Amino acid sequence: MNVLHVSAECYPFVKIGGLADVVGSLPGELGKQKDMDVRVILPRYKSIPAKYLENAKTIAEYTVNLGDKSLIYAGIMMLQGDNVTYYFIDNLFYFGSREEVYNYGDEAERYAFFQIAVLEGMTKIGFSPDIVHVHDWHTGMIPLLLKTKYSDKFDCKSVLTIHNLAYQGIFPLTDAELFGFGYDYRFEYEGFLNFLKSGIVCSDLITTVSPTYAKEIMTDYYGYGMQRLLKARAGDVKGILNGIDMKEFNPVTDKLIAEKYGIDDYREGKIANRKALEDAITAHLPAGRPLVGIVSRLVSQKGIDLIKRVFDEMLETDDFSCVVLGNGQAEYEDYFKKLALDHPDRVFVRIGYDNKLAHLIYAASDIFLMPSKFEPCGLGQMIAMRYGSIPVVRETGGLSDTIQPFNEYVPSGNGFSFTNFNAHDMMHVLRYAFRLYRLQGVWDYLVKEAMSVDFSWQKSAKEYKKVYKQLLKNKEETI
């Protein structure tokens, strides 16, 4: 089975969000199986570290027609990984000369070029995929292209994974000319060209990154205008929970934390890592006080408004400390900076992203706060659980699928959750967690349950392989 993943991001080459983690892990897990040839193609951005491309070779050079712009250069570089072959679409203007990955004002043109260059490139290098698996809006026009302009060149099925429905690739309708299209209802939505809508309408199967999110996006609250289309295709929508890299996020072997630890010695490990965290942030974190960790993009989606509503009150009445790492919208960055100034012995904030510090926060913290307004899957809560940092989350998307609320009467559960997007609901659950933190036997149970959950990609990869096989079986039955 030949499978081609097409994505704007892929870890470790380029990472902006969770999309990169999925495309960096899932193909490799699929590629471990002998009956699968799995390949990934992405743009060759300037920001990709040179060390990753040292052994890459240019295997094709050709030109692409882009609307009224003809003979645009495209190159394909190939890099052989352990279980996956990687391709990089090379073009100096669109990708190779820009310091950042996104937000240049010509995204429609850049990713139109990328998608056309991918399909043209596959005809140059002799790889014929059975499944073309596209990810998010950047690649959403490919299923339509496969059904129209490239129907005589590829005999394959398409899968679209929606990582975050809030981002759809919406552009002026005239930008459809970049693909050589006149008007087509399949890509038009409310008078605009919508890349993701095209993928939703034209792909053979749609997946999301958690089962709950697959249901949520068919509702008015979460659907961002696509809910009716998704409802119409409900039988073709499947939620498959993401995994995490269990080797990278393992406190027993993690070289980025100060002291390695497991379930049996987690208390000693957290004490040592808390001391290391103190050194890293030049702060004192009193023993016996629960430490709340927040590692997040500081954007509305992540529920920062709930924190803003009650944290000042909580810091006056509750005995806890908080460490925040992240960046995002200026209003939220400014809020956390001020919170740290107002509570210098309780709140410590680092604006930006530091991978080593993130690992240290997971390892040192007792509670991980993630009160998202919506969360397609979420990786932070899974990573936190690996390190024995107990999540407090809102019940949405992948947070619902991964966190079982603690029930002290059974006992059962691996974290804490609240249903409504309400600041005081979050506050009450946090206070409940603070109370249980001081009950050693209860907290030991919670940490053991959290650290024991298997979030590996193996299970997810089996689900995707099953999906691929069913698509190909359906194709054979219709011939």
Phi and psi in degrees as a GROMACS rama.xvg file:
@    title "Ramachandran Plot"
@    xaxis  label "Phi"
@    yaxis  label "Psi"
@TYPE xy
-96.0978  122.291  ASN-2
-125.49  128.47  VAL-3
-115.075  118.676  LEU-4
-93.5505  129.154  HIS-5
-116.974  122.471  VAL-6
-151.631  152.861  SER-7
-81.4169  -16.1832  ALA-8
-138.964  152.212  GLU-9
-162.168  119.672  CYS-10
-74.1989  138.866  TYR-11
-95.1843  6.35859  PRO-12
-70.0057  -50.2322  PHE-13
-149.371  130.89  VAL-14
-140.569  121.123  LYS-15
-111.587  -38.9832  ILE-16
-147.654  -161.8  GLY-17
-64.0173  -23.4324  GLY-18
-52.3588  -44.2531  LEU-19
-63.3664  -37.4931  ALA-20
-66.0262  -40.9918  ASP-21
-65.2009  -51.0094  VAL-22
-71.34  -19.881  VAL-23
-81.0423  -16.3061  GLY-24
-116.523  -45.9937  SER-25
-59.2202  -49.9515  LEU-26
-58.8124  -37.1328  PRO-27
-64.851  -38.7483  GLY-28
-68.3278  -40.6132  GLU-29
-64.7645  -38.5195  LEU-30
-68.8176  -13.2098  GLY-31
-69.1271  -17.7988  LYS-32
-88.0207  134.378  GLN-33
-63.0238  -26.9  LYS-34
-92.6747  16.5843  ASP-35
-130.386  131.458  MET-36
-108.918  106.444  ASP-37
-112.307  130.982  VAL-38
-133.461  152.258  ARG-39
-127.629  138.136  VAL-40
-130.077  134.744  ILE-41
-149.191  167.155  LEU-42
-68.9662  151.446  PRO-43
-91.3483  89.485  ARG-44
-76.4378  153.711  TYR-45
-60.972  -32.6851  LYS-46
-75.807  -7.4091  SER-47
-66.3201  121.959  ILE-48
-55.8062  137.699  PRO-49
-58.098  -30.9509  ALA-50
-61.3862  -27.8314  LYS-51
-77.7341  -19.1255  TYR-52
-109.029  7.63752  LEU-53
-58.0273  -37.1157  GLU-54
-101.799  8.63393  ASN-55
-79.3559  144.414  ALA-56
-123.559  139.734  LYS-57
-75.4173  120.816  THR-58
-114.246  -8.15212  ILE-59
-157.741  143.817  ALA-60
-137.218  133.339  GLU-61
-159.076  179.149  TYR-62
-120.842  153.143  THR-63
-123.502  138.679  VAL-64
-90.9073  126.154  ASN-65
-127.628  95.5319  LEU-66
59.2902  -125.665  GLY-67
-87.9156  4.39413  ASP-68
-98.6593  115.496  LYS-69
-111.848  162.926  SER-70
58.7872  44.7831  LEU-71
-85.5702  128.337  ILE-72
-66.3134  138.391  TYR-73
-139.614  137.019  ALA-74
-123.968  155.547  GLY-75
-121.746  122.196  ILE-76
-102.999  144.069  MET-77
-121.551  138.555  MET-78
-133.512  126.493  LEU-79
-90.7873  117.274  GLN-80
-94.042  -171.585  GLY-81
-64.6802  -49.2287  ASP-82
-123.953  0.0599553  ASN-83
-135.676  141.514  VAL-84
-97.4227  129.529  THR-85
-107.729  137.799  TYR-86
-120.031  147.83  TYR-87
-128.63  122.446  PHE-88
-80.5316  121.746  ILE-89
-106.634  125.023  ASP-90
-156.552  122.498  ASN-91
-62.7145  -44.164  LEU-92
-67.3021  -49.8168  PHE-93
-77.8374  -32.0481  TYR-94
-130.906  -39.3065  PHE-95
-77.8827  -11.4142  GLY-96
-113.338  3.81676  SER-97
-108.673  132.005  ARG-98
-69.5655  -37.817  GLU-99
-100.636  170.737  GLU-100
-87.231  -45.1849  VAL-101
-122.815  179.426  TYR-102
68.799  54.743  ASN-103
-112.167  -1.15415  TYR-104
88.577  -10.5252  GLY-105
-124.432  37.9907  ASP-106
-62.3236  -34.7518  GLU-107
-60.5342  -45.557  ALA-108
-68.4693  -42.1127  GLU-109
-60.8479  -48.0435  ARG-110
-85.5059  -16.0176  TYR-111
-67.184  -46.2646  ALA-112
-57.4704  -47.5627  PHE-113
-57.6667  -47.0158  PHE-114
-67.0041  -42.1164  GLN-115
-67.2313  -40.6315  ILE-116
-63.8501  -33.8102  ALA-117
-62.8933  -50.8692  VAL-118
-69.4707  -39.3938  LEU-119
-64.1663  -39.1459  GLU-120
-65.4846  -36.6898  GLY-121
-63.763  -26.8777  MET-122
-77.3074  -15.0703  THR-123
-90.9773  -25.6066  LYS-124
-108.306  1.40616  ILE-125
77.4061  22.208  GLY-126
-105.083  119.883  PHE-127
-112.279  102.404  SER-128
-75.0079  145.084  PRO-129
-83.4842  -34.0145  ASP-130
-127.673  127.739  ILE-131
-106.401  114.46  VAL-132
-106.761  109.757  HIS-133
-104.61  153.151  VAL-134
-127.367  119.943  HIS-135
62.1906  -176.626  ASP-136
-64.3487  -29.3465  TRP-137
-58.6209  -22.1747  HIS-138
-122.262  12.8394  THR-139
-68.6823  -17.432  GLY-140
-84.372  -11.9429  MET-141
-61.7771  -44.1918  ILE-142
-56.4756  -37.8822  PRO-143
-68.1458  -42.3433  LEU-144
-60.8653  -38.407  LEU-145
-65.9475  -29.9024  LEU-146
-86.6114  -11.6394  LYS-147
-122.19  -89.8951  THR-148
-64.6382  -25.6364  LYS-149
-115.001  18.3148  TYR-150
-65.6935  -26.0823  SER-151
-89.1413  -5.31555  ASP-152
-106.548  -25.0733  LYS-153
-130.615  135.188  PHE-154
-116.335  83.9555  ASP-155
-146.628  169.83  CYS-156
-106.003  155.156  LYS-157
-119.867  141.867  SER-158
-124.077  131.315  VAL-159
-110.73  125.784  LEU-160
-104.131  124.02  THR-161
-93.7591  111.917  ILE-162
-88.4553  -31.9492  HIS-163
-158.15  108.056  ASN-164
-67.7892  -16.8861  LEU-165
-66.443  -21.5117  ALA-166
-109.173  115.436  TYR-167
-121.231  -9.70715  GLN-168
69.7947  67.0197  GLY-169
-103.476  125.108  ILE-170
-140.778  167.783  PHE-171
-56.0065  143.132  PRO-172
-59.663  -29.1736  LEU-173
-65.1037  -19.0914  THR-174
-68.2219  -11.8221  ASP-175
-61.4292  -23.0968  ALA-176
-62.5504  -23.3433  GLU-177
-58.3046  -32.4727  LEU-178
-90.9663  -1.26855  PHE-179
80.7263  18.2578  GLY-180
-96.5241  143.472  PHE-181
-84.13  -164.077  GLY-182
-64.913  139.35  TYR-183
-147.498  125.514  ASP-184
-59.7661  -22.7642  TYR-185
-68.7931  -22.8922  ARG-186
-113.562  -0.481776  PHE-187
-95.6081  134.921  GLU-188
-143.053  116.463  TYR-189
52.1746  41.7808  GLU-190
84.0771  8.64236  GLY-191
-126.163  157.482  PHE-192
-77.1629  126.646  LEU-193
-126.476  105.326  ASN-194
-57.6767  -46.3621  PHE-195
-69.1083  -37.7082  LEU-196
-58.2381  -41.236  LYS-197
-57.2677  -43.3372  SER-198
-66.8287  -38.8556  GLY-199
-63.3927  -39.6407  ILE-200
-75.7157  -37.8253  VAL-201
-102.376  -19.3881  CYS-202
-69.5193  153.542  SER-203
-77.6602  -26.2765  ASP-204
-148.601  145.601  LEU-205
-118.723  130.08  ILE-206
-119.884  154.267  THR-207
-122.362  172.396  THR-208
-93.2822  11.9694  VAL-209
-164.467  151.726  SER-210
-62.1964  -41.5379  PRO-211
-65.2747  -39.6935  THR-212
-63.4571  -33.6741  TYR-213
-60.3703  -35.4233  ALA-214
-79.0765  -40.2847  LYS-215
-62.3111  -38.7588  GLU-216
-71.8964  -3.53834  ILE-217
-93.1277  5.0484  MET-218
-105.823  160.202  THR-219
-63.7564  -33.8032  ASP-220
-67.4524  -39.7284  TYR-221
-106.472  -6.14174  TYR-222
-81.0152  -16.5888  GLY-223
48.4744  40.8039  TYR-224
86.9326  -12.7118  GLY-225
-95.7263  -0.312489  MET-226
-61.0184  -37.7214  GLN-227
-71.7459  -39.1561  ARG-228
-62.294  -43.3772  LEU-229
-68.249  -37.1088  LEU-230
-61.9695  -40.7237  LYS-231
-62.8891  -25.9  ALA-232
-110.045  24.3733  ARG-233
-52.2163  -35.971  ALA-234
-69.0422  -15.9307  GLY-235
-106.48  10.3597  ASP-236
-109.35  125.999  VAL-237
-133.447  132.426  LYS-238
-96.2752  123.063  GLY-239
-123.66  119.307  ILE-240
-65.4239  133.894  LEU-241
-63.8126  161.117  ASN-242
-113.829  -174.338  GLY-243
-131.256  165.507  ILE-244
-76.7908  102.577  ASP-245
-69.9539  -17.3704  MET-246
-81.7291  -42.7835  LYS-247
-66.6657  -40.8205  GLU-248
-104.316  77.5392  PHE-249
-143.33  107.86  ASN-250
-64.2931  -15.8783  PRO-251
-73.9011  -27.9532  VAL-252
-125.299  -3.07182  THR-253
-64.5095  117.769  ASP-254
-81.9364  -8.94129  LYS-255
-88.4535  -9.5027  LEU-256
-101.261  164.017  ILE-257
-73.8328  -38.816  ALA-258
-141.939  128.066  GLU-259
-74.4317  151.216  LYS-260
-159.223  164.259  TYR-261
-127.962  -165.361  GLY-262
-61.17  -41.8091  ILE-263
-72.7866  -25.8593  ASP-264
-123.634  32.0729  ASP-265
-64.8943  -33.0191  TYR-266
-63.2829  -45.6355  ARG-267
-63.2515  -39.5545  GLU-268
-64.154  -40.8385  GLY-269
-69.7016  -35.8036  LYS-270
-62.2189  -45.3543  ILE-271
-66.0421  -40.1728  ALA-272
-74.1272  -27.6544  ASN-273
-66.8141  -38.6803  ARG-274
-64.0612  -41.0743  LYS-275
-65.412  -37.5379  ALA-276
-65.5155  -39.2707  LEU-277
-56.1899  -43.7458  GLU-278
-64.9375  -39.2638  ASP-279
-69.102  -34.0734  ALA-280
-107.835  6.57156  ILE-281
48.2005  61.0474  THR-282
-145.265  164.723  ALA-283
-112.194  124.901  HIS-284
-112.913  100.891  LEU-285
-56.7762  138.711  PRO-286
-67.5016  151.148  ALA-287
84.3909  -9.03208  GLY-288
-102.73  126.829  ARG-289
-61.4045  138.259  PRO-290
-105.284  119.737  LEU-291
-94.2999  124.809  VAL-292
-103.862  139.431  GLY-293
-131.424  113.289  ILE-294
-120.671  107.259  VAL-295
-162.478  155.405  SER-296
-68.8078  136.29  ARG-297
-93.6013  78.1948  LEU-298
-135.073  164.793  VAL-299
-56.5238  -39.1384  SER-300
-53.3167  -33.5067  GLN-301
-82.916  6.52187  LYS-302
77.0101  23.46  GLY-303
-63.3635  -28.1457  ILE-304
-61.6425  -32.174  ASP-305
-67.2829  -41.1832  LEU-306
-63.3498  -44.4213  ILE-307
-58.2354  -34.7853  LYS-308
-70.433  -34.0602  ARG-309
-126.366  -8.14731  VAL-310
-67.7935  -35.9148  PHE-311
-60.2403  -43.9202  ASP-312
-62.388  -44.02  GLU-313
-66.3201  -37.2722  MET-314
-68.9951  -19.1223  LEU-315
-82.3265  -27.1412  GLU-316
-117.566  -20.5688  THR-317
-113.75  143.459  ASP-318
-94.8891  89.6026  ASP-319
-151.197  163.021  PHE-320
-117.321  162.432  SER-321
-142.934  133.613  CYS-322
-120.347  128.822  VAL-323
-120.742  131.675  VAL-324
-131.308  123.184  LEU-325
165.438  173.502  GLY-326
-147.982  168.617  ASN-327
164.517  -128.416  GLY-328
-69.5005  138.664  GLN-329
-57.0784  -38.2624  ALA-330
-63.6601  -34.3023  GLU-331
-79.517  -37.4268  TYR-332
-59.9126  -46.1278  GLU-333
-63.5359  -38.1454  ASP-334
-59.9526  -48.8051  TYR-335
-68.5836  -34.7671  PHE-336
-60.8023  -44.7382  LYS-337
-67.131  -38.8334  LYS-338
-59.2992  -41.3215  LEU-339
-66.7903  -36.8835  ALA-340
-68.1839  -37.5239  LEU-341
-74.6098  -26.816  ASP-342
-130.99  65.9936  HIS-343
-64.5144  -20.6989  PRO-344
-98.5348  4.30716  ASP-345
-127.199  -31.8146  ARG-346
-123.179  131.806  VAL-347
-131.577  125.678  PHE-348
-126.021  133.624  VAL-349
-124.698  112.472  ARG-350
-85.2308  128.577  ILE-351
125.634  -165.509  GLY-352
-137.006  133.181  TYR-353
-138.414  111.372  ASP-354
-61.1689  -42.4197  ASN-355
-64.3546  -43.6345  LYS-356
-64.2654  -36.7348  LEU-357
-59.5201  -47.4595  ALA-358
-59.5202  -40.8906  HIS-359
-66.6092  -37.7551  LEU-360
-65.7399  -42.7299  ILE-361
-58.7462  -43.5077  TYR-362
-73.3045  -29.666  ALA-363
-92.1174  -28.8024  ALA-364
-77.5123  155.732  SER-365
-98.4837  -32.4959  ASP-366
-131.187  139.055  ILE-367
-116.194  118.94  PHE-368
-97.6265  125.935  LEU-369
-146.947  74.7003  MET-370
-90.5809  53.2848  PRO-371
-62.107  143.658  SER-372
-68.8705  -42.7659  LYS-373
-147.858  152.096  PHE-374
-151.982  99.5163  GLU-375
-50.2664  -45.2072  PRO-376
-138.786  -62.1337  CYS-377
87.1686  127.59  GLY-378
-108.844  -29.4894  LEU-379
-56.1862  -42.5384  GLY-380
-67.4627  -34.1352  GLN-381
-69.8433  -43.5077  MET-382
-63.1108  -45.1339  ILE-383
-57.1481  -42.7013  ALA-384
-62.6258  -35.5939  MET-385
-59.4391  -30.5647  ARG-386
-100.383  9.17633  TYR-387
73.092  24.6791  GLY-388
-99.5732  114.782  SER-389
-80.9346  122.717  ILE-390
-73.3601  140.74  PRO-391
-115.75  114.124  VAL-392
-134.023  162.357  VAL-393
-89.4158  146.465  ARG-394
-79.1168  90.7188  GLU-395
-152.919  147.097  THR-396
48.3658  -135.562  GLY-397
-66.2411  -19.2461  GLY-398
-65.8805  -37.7654  LEU-399
-66.6095  -34.4587  SER-400
-79.4308  -17.3266  ASP-401
-112.148  -22.1031  THR-402
-107.93  119.392  ILE-403
-98.4761  114.799  GLN-404
-58.3314  138.773  PRO-405
-66.2538  134.046  PHE-406
-120.053  107.39  ASN-407
-71.7906  -13.03  GLU-408
-89.3957  -15.0127  TYR-409
-88.8807  -53.3076  VAL-410
-84.745  162.039  PRO-411
-160.799  163.712  SER-412
114.016  163.546  GLY-413
-134.143  9.68233  ASN-414
-175.682  -163.34  GLY-415
-131.781  147.195  PHE-416
-150.335  161.503  SER-417
-138.317  153.934  PHE-418
-90  -53.9575  THR-419
-79.7815  150.395  ASN-420
-80.3332  78.2501  PHE-421
-140.046  127.815  ASN-422
-64.2543  -38.828  ALA-423
-74.7682  -28.9114  HIS-424
-61.7752  -44.2663  ASP-425
-61.1914  -43.7379  MET-426
-60.3068  -44.8554  MET-427
-64.4733  -38.8979  HIS-428
-68.9058  -39.9217  VAL-429
-60.1653  -44.1765  LEU-430
-64.5227  -35.3227  ARG-431
-63.5577  -42.6821  TYR-432
-63.6699  -41.0582  ALA-433
-60.5403  -39.8765  PHE-434
-65.3698  -44.1295  ARG-435
-70.7106  -26.7744  LEU-436
-57.8412  -31.4988  TYR-437
-86.1793  0.101755  ARG-438
-102.577  97.3718  LEU-439
-55.7498  -44.9364  GLN-440
-64.2256  -40.517  GLY-441
-65.0788  -45.0648  VAL-442
-67.2359  -37.4489  TRP-443
-59.7344  -40.6784  ASP-444
-61.2886  -47.6805  TYR-445
-60.7007  -45.0617  LEU-446
-64.0195  -42.1604  VAL-447
-61.3933  -44.2832  LYS-448
-63.6031  -43.349  GLU-449
-65.8768  -44.7582  ALA-450
-72.902  -14.2179  MET-451
-90.703  -9.62061  SER-452
-70.9197  136.288  VAL-453
-92.3479  108.307  ASP-454
-109.283  27.1395  PHE-455
-68.8529  161.932  SER-456
-77.5518  -9.3107  TRP-457
-59.1671  -45.8566  GLN-458
-64.9399  -43.9185  LYS-459
-62.8031  -41.7369  SER-460
-61.7293  -37.7843  ALA-461
-62.7245  -39.3184  LYS-462
-65.1596  -42.9614  GLU-463
-65.4714  -40.5347  TYR-464
-62.4666  -39.3582  LYS-465
-62.0598  -41.5142  LYS-466
-62.2253  -46.942  VAL-467
-58.9389  -46.4712  TYR-468
-62.1657  -39.9814  LYS-469
-65.8956  -39.5992  GLN-470
-61.3283  -44.6735  LEU-471
-69.532  -33.5264  LEU-472
-65.8158  -43.7383  LYS-473
-61.2335  -37.5243  ASN-474
-64.3175  -43.5718  LYS-475
-65.4236  -37.0672  GLU-476
-69.8419  -21.8637  GLU-477
-93.5581  -7.06307  THR-478
